Amino acid sequence: MRNTHIKPGDPVGFLIDGSKVAVCKAEISPAHDPFTQKEWKKITTVFKSKGGKTYRSHAESRTHLKRLMRK
């Protein structure tokens, strides 16, 4: 058996080839951020001045943030 260098807590991936399954160490890349650093700075400033808000969905929060940024 080959050493996979996988330690407890490491993310793993499974490669399936017919009836064979291989386990390999996986790398998790960050999700795409819909806002630039400049936009996040503006969002942070707006929230500090107006207080927080609770949203029912991700889409609702994003729409509200974009509306705030246009002001």
N, CA, C and O atoms as a GROMACS GRO file, in nm:
protein
  284
    1MET      N    1   0.084  -0.118   0.000
    1MET     CA    2   0.000   0.000   0.000
    1MET      C    3   0.088   0.124   0.000
    1MET      O    4   0.185   0.132   0.076
    2ARG      N    5   0.056   0.220  -0.084
    2ARG     CA    6   0.132   0.344  -0.093
    2ARG      C    7   0.091   0.441   0.016
    2ARG      O    8  -0.025   0.446   0.056
    3ASN      N    9   0.188   0.519   0.064
    3ASN     CA   10   0.159   0.622   0.163
    3ASN      C   11   0.091   0.739   0.093
    3ASN      O   12   0.148   0.799   0.002
    4THR      N   13  -0.028   0.773   0.136
    4THR     CA   14  -0.103   0.882   0.074
    4THR      C   15  -0.079   1.015   0.142
    4THR      O   16  -0.125   1.119   0.094
    5HIS      N   17  -0.008   1.013   0.254
    5HIS     CA   18   0.018   1.134   0.333
    5HIS      C   19  -0.111   1.199   0.382
    5HIS      O   20  -0.116   1.320   0.401
    6ILE      N   21  -0.214   1.118   0.402
    6ILE     CA   22  -0.342   1.168   0.453
    6ILE      C   23  -0.340   1.155   0.604
    6ILE      O   24  -0.310   1.050   0.659
    7LYS      N   25  -0.374   1.266   0.670
    7LYS     CA   26  -0.379   1.268   0.816
    7LYS      C   27  -0.524   1.285   0.860
    7LYS      O   28  -0.608   1.331   0.782
    8PRO      N   29  -0.556   1.249   0.984
    8PRO     CA   30  -0.693   1.269   1.034
    8PRO      C   31  -0.736   1.414   1.017
    8PRO      O   32  -0.662   1.506   1.052
    9GLY      N   33  -0.853   1.435   0.963
    9GLY     CA   34  -0.906   1.570   0.941
    9GLY      C   35  -0.879   1.625   0.803
    9GLY      O   36  -0.939   1.726   0.765
   10ASP      N   37  -0.790   1.562   0.725
   10ASP     CA   38  -0.763   1.607   0.589
   10ASP      C   39  -0.883   1.579   0.499
   10ASP      O   40  -0.949   1.476   0.514
   11PRO      N   41  -0.911   1.670   0.404
   11PRO     CA   42  -1.018   1.641   0.308
   11PRO      C   43  -0.969   1.534   0.210
   11PRO      O   44  -0.852   1.532   0.172
   12VAL      N   45  -1.059   1.446   0.170
   12VAL     CA   46  -1.022   1.340   0.076
   12VAL      C   47  -1.118   1.340  -0.043
   12VAL      O   48  -1.231   1.388  -0.034
   13GLY      N   49  -1.070   1.285  -0.152
   13GLY     CA   50  -1.151   1.267  -0.271
   13GLY      C   51  -1.149   1.121  -0.311
   13GLY      O   52  -1.059   1.046  -0.273
   14PHE      N   53  -1.248   1.080  -0.386
   14PHE     CA   54  -1.258   0.942  -0.432
   14PHE      C   55  -1.256   0.941  -0.583
   14PHE      O   56  -1.333   1.011  -0.648
   15LEU      N   57  -1.166   0.860  -0.640
   15LEU     CA   58  -1.157   0.844  -0.784
   15LEU      C   59  -1.215   0.706  -0.816
   15LEU      O   60  -1.164   0.605  -0.769
   16ILE      N   61  -1.320   0.703  -0.896
   16ILE     CA   62  -1.387   0.577  -0.927
   16ILE      C   63  -1.359   0.542  -1.073
   16ILE      O   64  -1.384   0.621  -1.163
   17ASP      N   65  -1.307   0.423  -1.093
   17ASP     CA   66  -1.275   0.373  -1.227
   17ASP      C   67  -1.329   0.230  -1.237
   17ASP      O   68  -1.264   0.135  -1.196
   18GLY      N   69  -1.447   0.219  -1.293
   18GLY     CA   70  -1.509   0.087  -1.302
   18GLY      C   71  -1.535   0.030  -1.165
   18GLY      O   72  -1.612   0.087  -1.088
   19SER      N   73  -1.470  -0.082  -1.133
   19SER     CA   74  -1.490  -0.146  -1.003
   19SER      C   75  -1.381  -0.106  -0.903
   19SER      O   76  -1.378  -0.158  -0.791
   20LYS      N   77  -1.292  -0.016  -0.942
   20LYS     CA   78  -1.185   0.028  -0.853
   20LYS      C   79  -1.216   0.165  -0.795
   20LYS      O   80  -1.270   0.253  -0.863
   21VAL      N   81  -1.181   0.182  -0.668
   21VAL     CA   82  -1.198   0.311  -0.601
   21VAL      C   83  -1.065   0.349  -0.539
   21VAL      O   84  -1.006   0.270  -0.464
   22ALA      N   85  -1.018   0.467  -0.568
   22ALA     CA   86  -0.894   0.516  -0.508
   22ALA      C   87  -0.927   0.637  -0.420
   22ALA      O   88  -1.011   0.719  -0.455
   23VAL      N   89  -0.861   0.645  -0.307
   23VAL     CA   90  -0.878   0.758  -0.216
   23VAL      C   91  -0.754   0.845  -0.228
   23VAL      O   92  -0.642   0.795  -0.225
   24CYS      N   93  -0.775   0.974  -0.241
   24CYS     CA   94  -0.660   1.064  -0.251
   24CYS      C   95  -0.686   1.189  -0.167
   24CYS      O   96  -0.801   1.224  -0.138
   25LYS      N   97  -0.579   1.253  -0.129
   25LYS     CA   98  -0.590   1.377  -0.054
   25LYS      C   99  -0.647   1.483  -0.148
   25LYS      O  100  -0.606   1.493  -0.264
   26ALA      N  101  -0.741   1.561  -0.099
   26ALA     CA  102  -0.806   1.663  -0.182
   26ALA      C  103  -0.766   1.802  -0.134
   26ALA      O  104  -0.731   1.821  -0.018
   27GLU      N  105  -0.772   1.896  -0.223
   27GLU     CA  106  -0.750   2.035  -0.188
   27GLU      C  107  -0.882   2.108  -0.205
   27GLU      O  108  -0.950   2.092  -0.306
   28ILE      N  109  -0.917   2.186  -0.105
   28ILE     CA  110  -1.041   2.262  -0.112
   28ILE      C  111  -1.005   2.405  -0.150
   28ILE      O  112  -0.929   2.471  -0.079
   29SER      N  113  -1.060   2.451  -0.260
   29SER     CA  114  -1.034   2.589  -0.299
   29SER      C  115  -1.153   2.675  -0.258
   29SER      O  116  -1.267   2.629  -0.262
   30PRO      N  117  -1.127   2.797  -0.217
   30PRO     CA  118  -1.235   2.883  -0.171
   30PRO      C  119  -1.337   2.907  -0.281
   30PRO      O  120  -1.305   2.912  -0.400
   31ALA      N  121  -1.460   2.923  -0.238
   31ALA     CA  122  -1.568   2.952  -0.333
   31ALA      C  123  -1.546   3.091  -0.393
   31ALA      O  124  -1.480   3.176  -0.332
   32HIS      N  125  -1.600   3.113  -0.509
   32HIS     CA  126  -1.588   3.243  -0.574
   32HIS      C  127  -1.661   3.348  -0.490
   32HIS      O  128  -1.777   3.330  -0.454
   33ASP      N  129  -1.594   3.456  -0.459
   33ASP     CA  130  -1.654   3.564  -0.381
   33ASP      C  131  -1.724   3.658  -0.478
   33ASP      O  132  -1.660   3.711  -0.569
   34PRO      N  133  -1.855   3.682  -0.460
   34PRO     CA  134  -1.927   3.767  -0.554
   34PRO      C  135  -1.893   3.915  -0.543
   34PRO      O  136  -1.931   3.994  -0.629
   35PHE      N  137  -1.820   3.955  -0.437
   35PHE     CA  138  -1.786   4.095  -0.418
   35PHE      C  139  -1.635   4.116  -0.416
   35PHE      O  140  -1.561   4.029  -0.370
   36THR      N  141  -1.590   4.230  -0.466
   36THR     CA  142  -1.449   4.267  -0.461
   36THR      C  143  -1.415   4.319  -0.322
   36THR      O  144  -1.505   4.344  -0.242
   37GLN      N  145  -1.287   4.335  -0.293
   37GLN     CA  146  -1.246   4.389  -0.163
   37GLN      C  147  -1.303   4.530  -0.144
   37GLN      O  148  -1.346   4.565  -0.034
   38LYS      N  149  -1.304   4.609  -0.250
   38LYS     CA  150  -1.358   4.745  -0.243
   38LYS      C  151  -1.508   4.740  -0.208
   38LYS      O  152  -1.555   4.819  -0.126
   39GLU      N  153  -1.581   4.647  -0.271
   39GLU     CA  154  -1.724   4.633  -0.242
   39GLU      C  155  -1.747   4.588  -0.098
   39GLU      O  156  -1.838   4.637  -0.032
   40TRP      N  157  -1.664   4.492  -0.047
   40TRP     CA  158  -1.678   4.447   0.091
   40TRP      C  159  -1.653   4.562   0.188
   40TRP      O  160  -1.720   4.572   0.291
   41LYS      N  161  -1.558   4.648   0.157
   41LYS     CA  162  -1.528   4.762   0.244
   41LYS      C  163  -1.650   4.854   0.250
   41LYS      O  164  -1.686   4.904   0.358
   42LYS      N  165  -1.714   4.877   0.136
   42LYS     CA  166  -1.833   4.962   0.132
   42LYS      C  167  -1.948   4.896   0.208
   42LYS      O  168  -2.019   4.963   0.282
   43ILE      N  169  -1.966   4.767   0.190
   43ILE     CA  170  -2.071   4.693   0.260
   43ILE      C  171  -2.050   4.703   0.411
   43ILE      O  172  -2.145   4.729   0.485
   44THR      N  173  -1.926   4.684   0.456
   44THR     CA  174  -1.895   4.691   0.598
   44THR      C  175  -1.927   4.830   0.654
   44THR      O  176  -1.983   4.842   0.762
   45THR      N  177  -1.891   4.933   0.580
   45THR     CA  178  -1.918   5.070   0.623
   45THR      C  179  -2.068   5.095   0.635
   45THR      O  180  -2.113   5.155   0.732
   46VAL      N  181  -2.145   5.049   0.536
   46VAL     CA  182  -2.290   5.067   0.538
   46VAL      C  183  -2.351   4.996   0.658
   46VAL      O  184  -2.436   5.052   0.727
   47PHE      N  185  -2.308   4.871   0.684
   47PHE     CA  186  -2.366   4.796   0.796
   47PHE      C  187  -2.330   4.856   0.930
   47PHE      O  188  -2.410   4.853   1.023
   48LYS      N  189  -2.209   4.910   0.942
   48LYS     CA  190  -2.171   4.973   1.068
   48LYS      C  191  -2.258   5.095   1.095
   48LYS      O  192  -2.290   5.124   1.211
   49SER      N  193  -2.296   5.166   0.990
   49SER     CA  194  -2.375   5.288   1.009
   49SER      C  195  -2.525   5.259   1.023
   49SER      O  196  -2.596   5.337   1.087
   50LYS      N  197  -2.574   5.151   0.964
   50LYS     CA  198  -2.718   5.124   0.965
   50LYS      C  199  -2.759   5.006   1.052
   50LYS      O  200  -2.878   4.985   1.075
   51GLY      N  201  -2.665   4.928   1.101
   51GLY     CA  202  -2.699   4.810   1.180
   51GLY      C  203  -2.727   4.691   1.089
   51GLY      O  204  -2.737   4.706   0.968
   52GLY      N  205  -2.738   4.575   1.148
   52GLY     CA  206  -2.757   4.452   1.071
   52GLY      C  207  -2.899   4.429   1.026
   52GLY      O  208  -2.990   4.503   1.063
   53LYS      N  209  -2.919   4.326   0.946
   53LYS     CA  210  -3.049   4.289   0.895
   53LYS      C  211  -3.050   4.137   0.877
   53LYS      O  212  -2.946   4.078   0.845
   54THR      N  213  -3.164   4.074   0.897
   54THR     CA  214  -3.179   3.930   0.877
   54THR      C  215  -3.249   3.905   0.745
   54THR      O  216  -3.347   3.971   0.712
   55TYR      N  217  -3.198   3.808   0.669
   55TYR     CA  218  -3.255   3.776   0.538
   55TYR      C  219  -3.312   3.636   0.538
   55TYR      O  220  -3.268   3.549   0.615
   56ARG      N  221  -3.409   3.614   0.451
   56ARG     CA  222  -3.470   3.481   0.440
   56ARG      C  223  -3.395   3.391   0.343
   56ARG      O  224  -3.412   3.270   0.346
   57SER      N  225  -3.313   3.451   0.256
   57SER     CA  226  -3.238   3.370   0.159
   57SER      C  227  -3.111   3.445   0.117
   57SER      O  228  -3.096   3.565   0.140
   58HIS      N  229  -3.021   3.368   0.056
   58HIS     CA  230  -2.897   3.425   0.004
   58HIS      C  231  -2.930   3.529  -0.104
   58HIS      O  232  -2.870   3.636  -0.108
   59ALA      N  233  -3.024   3.495  -0.192
   59ALA     CA  234  -3.061   3.586  -0.302
   59ALA      C  235  -3.116   3.719  -0.246
   59ALA      O  236  -3.082   3.826  -0.297
   60GLU      N  237  -3.199   3.711  -0.143
   60GLU     CA  238  -3.254   3.833  -0.083
   60GLU      C  239  -3.142   3.920  -0.024
   60GLU      O  240  -3.144   4.042  -0.038
   61SER      N  241  -3.046   3.857   0.044
   61SER     CA  242  -2.937   3.934   0.104
   61SER      C  243  -2.851   4.001  -0.003
   61SER      O  244  -2.812   4.116   0.011
   62ARG      N  245  -2.823   3.928  -0.108
   62ARG     CA  246  -2.739   3.982  -0.215
   62ARG      C  247  -2.808   4.100  -0.285
   62ARG      O  248  -2.744   4.201  -0.314
   63THR      N  249  -2.939   4.087  -0.310
   63THR     CA  250  -3.015   4.196  -0.372
   63THR      C  251  -3.012   4.319  -0.284
   63THR      O  252  -2.991   4.430  -0.333
   64HIS      N  253  -3.032   4.300  -0.154
   64HIS     CA  254  -3.030   4.413  -0.061
   64HIS      C  255  -2.893   4.480  -0.056
   64HIS      O  256  -2.883   4.602  -0.055
   65LEU      N  257  -2.787   4.399  -0.052
   65LEU     CA  258  -2.652   4.455  -0.048
   65LEU      C  259  -2.621   4.536  -0.174
   65LEU      O  260  -2.562   4.644  -0.166
   66LYS      N  261  -2.660   4.484  -0.288
   66LYS     CA  262  -2.635   4.557  -0.413
   66LYS      C  263  -2.712   4.689  -0.415
   66LYS      O  264  -2.661   4.790  -0.463
   67ARG      N  265  -2.836   4.688  -0.362
   67ARG     CA  266  -2.916   4.810  -0.355
   67ARG      C  267  -2.849   4.912  -0.264
   67ARG      O  268  -2.843   5.031  -0.297
   68LEU      N  269  -2.798   4.868  -0.149
   68LEU     CA  270  -2.730   4.958  -0.057
   68LEU      C  271  -2.605   5.019  -0.120
   68LEU      O  272  -2.572   5.135  -0.094
   69MET      N  273  -2.536   4.942  -0.201
   69MET     CA  274  -2.411   4.989  -0.261
   69MET      C  275  -2.436   5.095  -0.367
   69MET      O  276  -2.347   5.174  -0.397
   70ARG      N  277  -2.556   5.097  -0.425
   70ARG     CA  278  -2.587   5.198  -0.529
   70ARG      C  279  -2.611   5.336  -0.468
   70ARG      O  280  -2.602   5.437  -0.538
   71LYS      N  281  -2.643   5.340  -0.338
   71LYS     CA  282  -2.674   5.468  -0.274
   71LYS      C  283  -2.552   5.552  -0.254
   71LYS      O  284  -2.562   5.662  -0.201
   0.00000   0.00000   0.00000
